[in-house]
């Protein structure tokens, strides 16, 4: 996936004292890519999950995504 813009915010610290927190990062990402052209939200999120691969199984516990095409991002 070719990224035009990528931001990551780490909110893991907000969950460290939760009883059920078993580790793993809690992240929020903003991704802008031409790869999202013509795709709906579900297709975009699947593409990101595919790119994250094994990280989603072990290192990342929660991932919130905002995915945009370059035109959508420019309009913000």
KETIKOL-636038 format. One record per residue: residue in one letter; x, z, y of N, C-alpha, C in turn; residue number from 1. Coordinates in nm, 2 decimals, always signed. Atoms other than C-alpha are relative to their C-alpha. Example, Ala and Ser with C-alpha at 12.3 -4.5 7.8 and 13.67 -1.06 7.14 Angstrom:
KETIKOL-636038
+---------+--------+--------+--------+--------+--------+--------+--------+--------+--------+-----+
| residuo |    nc1 |    nc3 |    nc2 |   cac1 |   cac3 |   cac2 |    cc1 |    cc3 |    cc2 | num |
+---------+--------+--------+--------+--------+--------+--------+--------+--------+--------+-----+
|       A |  +0.09 |  +0.00 |  -0.12 |  +1.23 |  +0.78 |  -0.45 |  +0.09 |  +0.00 |  +0.12 |   1 |
|       S |  -0.09 |  +0.00 |  -0.11 |  +1.37 |  +0.71 |  -0.11 |  -0.08 |  +0.08 |  +0.11 |   2 |
+---------+--------+--------+--------+--------+--------+--------+--------+--------+--------+-----+
This chain:
KETIKOL-636038
+---------+--------+--------+--------+--------+--------+--------+--------+--------+--------+-----+
| residuo |    nc1 |    nc3 |    nc2 |   cac1 |   cac3 |   cac2 |    cc1 |    cc3 |    cc2 | num |
+---------+--------+--------+--------+--------+--------+--------+--------+--------+--------+-----+
|       X |  +0.08 |  +0.00 |  -0.12 |  +0.00 |  +0.00 |  +0.00 |  +0.09 |  +0.00 |  +0.12 |   1 |
|       X |  -0.08 |  +0.01 |  -0.13 |  +0.14 |  -0.10 |  +0.34 |  -0.07 |  +0.08 |  +0.10 |   2 |
|       X |  +0.07 |  -0.09 |  -0.10 |  +0.07 |  +0.17 |  +0.60 |  +0.04 |  -0.05 |  +0.14 |   3 |
|       X |  -0.02 |  +0.02 |  -0.14 |  +0.03 |  +0.10 |  +0.97 |  +0.01 |  +0.13 |  +0.07 |   4 |
|       X |  +0.00 |  -0.14 |  -0.06 |  -0.03 |  +0.46 |  +1.06 |  -0.03 |  +0.10 |  -0.11 |   5 |
|       X |  +0.02 |  -0.11 |  +0.11 |  -0.01 |  +0.78 |  +0.85 |  +0.02 |  +0.13 |  +0.07 |   6 |
|       X |  -0.01 |  -0.14 |  -0.05 |  -0.07 |  +1.14 |  +0.95 |  -0.03 |  +0.09 |  -0.11 |   7 |
|       X |  +0.03 |  -0.11 |  +0.10 |  -0.06 |  +1.45 |  +0.74 |  -0.01 |  +0.13 |  +0.07 |   8 |
|       X |  +0.01 |  -0.14 |  -0.05 |  -0.18 |  +1.80 |  +0.82 |  -0.01 |  +0.08 |  -0.12 |   9 |
|       X |  +0.00 |  -0.09 |  +0.11 |  -0.11 |  +2.08 |  +0.58 |  -0.07 |  +0.13 |  +0.03 |  10 |
|       X |  +0.08 |  -0.12 |  -0.01 |  -0.37 |  +2.35 |  +0.55 |  +0.01 |  +0.09 |  -0.11 |  11 |
|       X |  -0.02 |  -0.09 |  +0.12 |  -0.23 |  +2.52 |  +0.24 |  +0.00 |  +0.14 |  +0.04 |  12 |
|       X |  -0.01 |  -0.14 |  -0.05 |  -0.16 |  +2.84 |  +0.44 |  -0.13 |  +0.07 |  +0.01 |  13 |
|       X |  +0.13 |  -0.06 |  -0.01 |  -0.53 |  +2.89 |  +0.49 |  -0.06 |  +0.05 |  -0.13 |  14 |
|       X |  +0.05 |  -0.03 |  +0.13 |  -0.58 |  +2.93 |  +0.12 |  +0.08 |  +0.09 |  -0.09 |  15 |
|       X |  -0.09 |  -0.08 |  +0.08 |  -0.29 |  +3.14 |  +0.00 |  -0.06 |  +0.13 |  -0.05 |  16 |
|       X |  +0.05 |  -0.14 |  +0.04 |  -0.48 |  +3.47 |  -0.01 |  -0.14 |  -0.01 |  -0.07 |  17 |
|       X |  +0.12 |  +0.02 |  +0.08 |  -0.79 |  +3.32 |  -0.18 |  +0.02 |  +0.04 |  -0.14 |  18 |
|       X |  -0.01 |  -0.04 |  +0.14 |  -0.86 |  +3.47 |  -0.52 |  +0.02 |  -0.11 |  -0.10 |  19 |
|       X |  +0.00 |  +0.12 |  +0.10 |  -0.90 |  +3.13 |  -0.69 |  +0.12 |  -0.09 |  +0.03 |  20 |
|       X |  -0.11 |  +0.09 |  -0.03 |  -0.59 |  +2.97 |  -0.52 |  +0.10 |  +0.00 |  -0.11 |  21 |
|       X |  -0.10 |  +0.00 |  +0.10 |  -0.37 |  +2.86 |  -0.80 |  +0.12 |  -0.09 |  +0.03 |  22 |
|       X |  -0.11 |  +0.08 |  -0.04 |  -0.12 |  +2.67 |  -0.60 |  -0.04 |  -0.14 |  +0.04 |  23 |
|       X |  +0.03 |  +0.14 |  -0.04 |  -0.10 |  +2.31 |  -0.48 |  -0.03 |  -0.01 |  +0.15 |  24 |
|       X |  +0.02 |  +0.02 |  -0.14 |  -0.12 |  +2.17 |  -0.13 |  -0.15 |  -0.03 |  +0.03 |  25 |
|       X |  +0.13 |  +0.04 |  -0.06 |  -0.44 |  +2.14 |  +0.08 |  +0.03 |  -0.09 |  +0.12 |  26 |
|       X |  -0.04 |  +0.09 |  -0.10 |  -0.39 |  +1.83 |  +0.29 |  -0.12 |  -0.08 |  +0.06 |  27 |
|       X |  +0.09 |  +0.09 |  -0.07 |  -0.58 |  +1.62 |  +0.54 |  +0.09 |  -0.12 |  +0.05 |  28 |
|       X |  -0.08 |  +0.12 |  -0.03 |  -0.46 |  +1.26 |  +0.59 |  -0.08 |  -0.10 |  +0.08 |  29 |
|       X |  +0.05 |  +0.11 |  -0.07 |  -0.53 |  +0.98 |  +0.83 |  +0.08 |  -0.12 |  -0.04 |  30 |
|       X |  -0.08 |  +0.12 |  +0.04 |  -0.43 |  +0.64 |  +0.69 |  -0.06 |  -0.13 |  +0.06 |  31 |
|       X |  +0.04 |  +0.13 |  -0.05 |  -0.45 |  +0.30 |  +0.86 |  +0.08 |  -0.11 |  -0.08 |  32 |
|       X |  -0.07 |  +0.10 |  +0.09 |  -0.38 |  +0.00 |  +0.64 |  -0.09 |  -0.13 |  +0.00 |  33 |
|       X |  +0.07 |  +0.12 |  +0.02 |  -0.47 |  -0.37 |  +0.62 |  -0.06 |  -0.01 |  -0.14 |  34 |
|       X |  +0.05 |  +0.00 |  +0.14 |  -0.53 |  -0.30 |  +0.25 |  -0.15 |  +0.04 |  +0.00 |  35 |
|       X |  +0.13 |  -0.05 |  +0.00 |  -0.86 |  -0.14 |  +0.35 |  -0.10 |  -0.11 |  +0.05 |  36 |
|       X |  +0.09 |  +0.11 |  -0.04 |  -1.01 |  -0.47 |  +0.49 |  -0.09 |  -0.04 |  -0.11 |  37 |
|       X |  +0.11 |  +0.04 |  +0.10 |  -1.34 |  -0.55 |  +0.32 |  -0.03 |  +0.10 |  -0.11 |  38 |
|       X |  +0.02 |  -0.10 |  +0.10 |  -1.34 |  -0.23 |  +0.12 |  -0.10 |  +0.11 |  +0.06 |  39 |
|       X |  +0.09 |  -0.11 |  -0.04 |  -1.61 |  +0.04 |  +0.14 |  +0.08 |  +0.13 |  -0.01 |  40 |
|       X |  -0.07 |  -0.13 |  +0.00 |  -1.52 |  +0.41 |  +0.17 |  +0.05 |  +0.04 |  -0.14 |  41 |
|       X |  -0.04 |  -0.04 |  +0.14 |  -1.52 |  +0.47 |  -0.21 |  +0.12 |  -0.08 |  -0.05 |  42 |
|       X |  -0.11 |  +0.09 |  +0.04 |  -1.29 |  +0.17 |  -0.27 |  +0.13 |  +0.04 |  +0.07 |  43 |
|       X |  -0.12 |  -0.04 |  -0.07 |  -1.05 |  +0.29 |  +0.00 |  +0.06 |  +0.13 |  -0.06 |  44 |
|       X |  -0.05 |  -0.13 |  +0.05 |  -1.03 |  +0.65 |  -0.14 |  +0.06 |  -0.02 |  -0.14 |  45 |
|       X |  -0.06 |  +0.03 |  +0.13 |  -0.97 |  +0.51 |  -0.49 |  +0.14 |  -0.05 |  +0.01 |  46 |
|       X |  -0.13 |  +0.06 |  -0.02 |  -0.68 |  +0.31 |  -0.36 |  +0.10 |  +0.10 |  +0.04 |  47 |
|       X |  -0.09 |  -0.11 |  -0.04 |  -0.53 |  +0.62 |  -0.20 |  +0.03 |  +0.09 |  -0.12 |  48 |
|       X |  -0.02 |  -0.08 |  +0.12 |  -0.58 |  +0.82 |  -0.51 |  +0.10 |  -0.07 |  -0.10 |  49 |
|       X |  -0.09 |  +0.07 |  +0.08 |  -0.41 |  +0.55 |  -0.71 |  +0.14 |  +0.00 |  +0.05 |  50 |
|       X |  -0.13 |  -0.01 |  -0.06 |  -0.12 |  +0.55 |  -0.47 |  +0.07 |  +0.14 |  -0.02 |  51 |
|       X |  -0.06 |  -0.14 |  +0.02 |  -0.08 |  +0.93 |  -0.50 |  +0.04 |  +0.03 |  -0.14 |  52 |
|       X |  -0.04 |  -0.01 |  +0.14 |  -0.07 |  +0.91 |  -0.88 |  +0.01 |  +0.14 |  -0.04 |  53 |
|       X |  -0.02 |  -0.13 |  +0.07 |  +0.07 |  +1.22 |  -1.05 |  +0.00 |  +0.12 |  +0.10 |  54 |
|       X |  +0.01 |  -0.11 |  -0.10 |  +0.08 |  +1.42 |  -0.72 |  -0.13 |  +0.06 |  +0.00 |  55 |
|       X |  +0.13 |  -0.06 |  +0.00 |  -0.29 |  +1.46 |  -0.74 |  -0.03 |  +0.08 |  -0.12 |  56 |
|       X |  +0.03 |  -0.08 |  +0.12 |  -0.27 |  +1.61 |  -1.08 |  +0.08 |  +0.13 |  +0.00 |  57 |
|       X |  -0.09 |  -0.12 |  +0.00 |  +0.00 |  +1.87 |  -1.00 |  +0.02 |  +0.06 |  +0.14 |  58 |
|       X |  -0.04 |  -0.05 |  -0.13 |  +0.12 |  +1.91 |  -0.64 |  -0.11 |  +0.02 |  +0.10 |  59 |
|       X |  +0.11 |  +0.00 |  -0.10 |  -0.20 |  +1.84 |  -0.44 |  -0.12 |  +0.06 |  -0.07 |  60 |
|       X |  +0.12 |  -0.06 |  +0.05 |  -0.50 |  +2.06 |  -0.50 |  -0.12 |  -0.06 |  +0.07 |  61 |
|       X |  +0.11 |  +0.05 |  -0.08 |  -0.72 |  +1.93 |  -0.22 |  +0.05 |  -0.11 |  +0.10 |  62 |
|       X |  -0.05 |  +0.11 |  -0.09 |  -0.70 |  +1.60 |  -0.02 |  -0.13 |  -0.05 |  +0.08 |  63 |
|       X |  +0.10 |  +0.05 |  -0.08 |  -0.93 |  +1.52 |  +0.27 |  +0.06 |  -0.13 |  +0.07 |  64 |
|       X |  -0.05 |  +0.13 |  -0.05 |  -0.90 |  +1.15 |  +0.39 |  -0.09 |  -0.06 |  +0.10 |  65 |
|       X |  +0.07 |  +0.09 |  -0.10 |  -0.99 |  +0.94 |  +0.69 |  +0.08 |  -0.13 |  -0.01 |  66 |
|       X |  -0.06 |  +0.13 |  +0.02 |  -0.92 |  +0.58 |  +0.61 |  -0.05 |  -0.11 |  +0.10 |  67 |
|       X |  +0.05 |  +0.09 |  -0.10 |  -0.93 |  +0.30 |  +0.87 |  +0.08 |  -0.13 |  -0.02 |  68 |
|       X |  -0.07 |  +0.13 |  -0.02 |  -0.84 |  -0.07 |  +0.91 |  +0.06 |  +0.01 |  +0.13 |  69 |
|       X |  -0.06 |  +0.00 |  -0.14 |  -0.62 |  -0.15 |  +1.21 |  -0.11 |  -0.02 |  +0.11 |  70 |
|       X |  +0.10 |  +0.02 |  -0.10 |  -0.93 |  -0.28 |  +1.40 |  -0.08 |  +0.13 |  +0.02 |  71 |
|       X |  +0.07 |  -0.12 |  -0.02 |  -1.12 |  +0.04 |  +1.33 |  +0.08 |  +0.11 |  +0.07 |  72 |
|       X |  -0.08 |  -0.10 |  -0.07 |  -0.83 |  +0.25 |  +1.44 |  +0.02 |  -0.03 |  +0.15 |  73 |
|       X |  -0.02 |  +0.04 |  -0.14 |  -0.78 |  +0.05 |  +1.76 |  -0.13 |  +0.03 |  +0.08 |  74 |
|       X |  +0.13 |  -0.02 |  -0.06 |  -1.15 |  +0.10 |  +1.84 |  -0.02 |  +0.15 |  +0.03 |  75 |
|       X |  +0.02 |  -0.14 |  -0.02 |  -1.11 |  +0.48 |  +1.83 |  +0.06 |  +0.05 |  +0.14 |  76 |
+---------+--------+--------+--------+--------+--------+--------+--------+--------+--------+-----+
